Amino acid sequence: MKKENPAYEEAAFTIIDENENPGVANKYDYFLVPTYYINGEKVHEGIASKEIVENILKEAILNSEK
């Protein structure tokens, strides 16, 4: 998606693997993976379509500008 829209490069994100980093993963409230958070607030949990991921990226970029 970054190739399709270079603006998405602005969205910083961290991937936390619950098997590799259980201590970090356990700090978050989730049941399904992937789960997406913006500034600590859960915005989506479970399978996400491309449209959902794009909306999450857009929201993350808007939140980073505040």
C-alpha positions, -999 to 999 in steps of 0.1 A, spaced: 0 0 0 29 23 5 38 20 -32 2 29 -41 1 59 -17 34 74 -5 15 93 22 13 61 41 50 63 47 41 89 74 23 63 94 46 48 120 37 15 134 50 -13 155 43 -50 150 42 -70 182 45 -108 179 27 -123 209 50 -154 207 82 -134 205 71 -106 230 44 -120 253 52 -94 280 45 -66 257 15 -83 240 -1 -90 274 -3 -52 281 -29 -49 254 -66 -59 254 -71 -82 224 -86 -116 216 -80 -118 178 -50 -110 157 -42 -88 141 -54 -60 164 -48 -24 155 -43 4 180 -38 41 174 -23 60 204 -33 31 227 -69 30 215 -81 -2 198 -95 7 164 -99 -28 148 -95 -64 158 -94 -95 136 -91 -99 99 -89 -66 80 -97 -59 44 -74 -36 24 -100 -9 29 -100 -13 66 -62 -11 68 -62 20 46 -87 37 69 -65 28 99 -34 42 82 -53 74 73 -66 78 109 -30 72 122 -16 99 100 -43 123 111 -37 115 147 1 120 143 -6 156 130 -24 166 161 
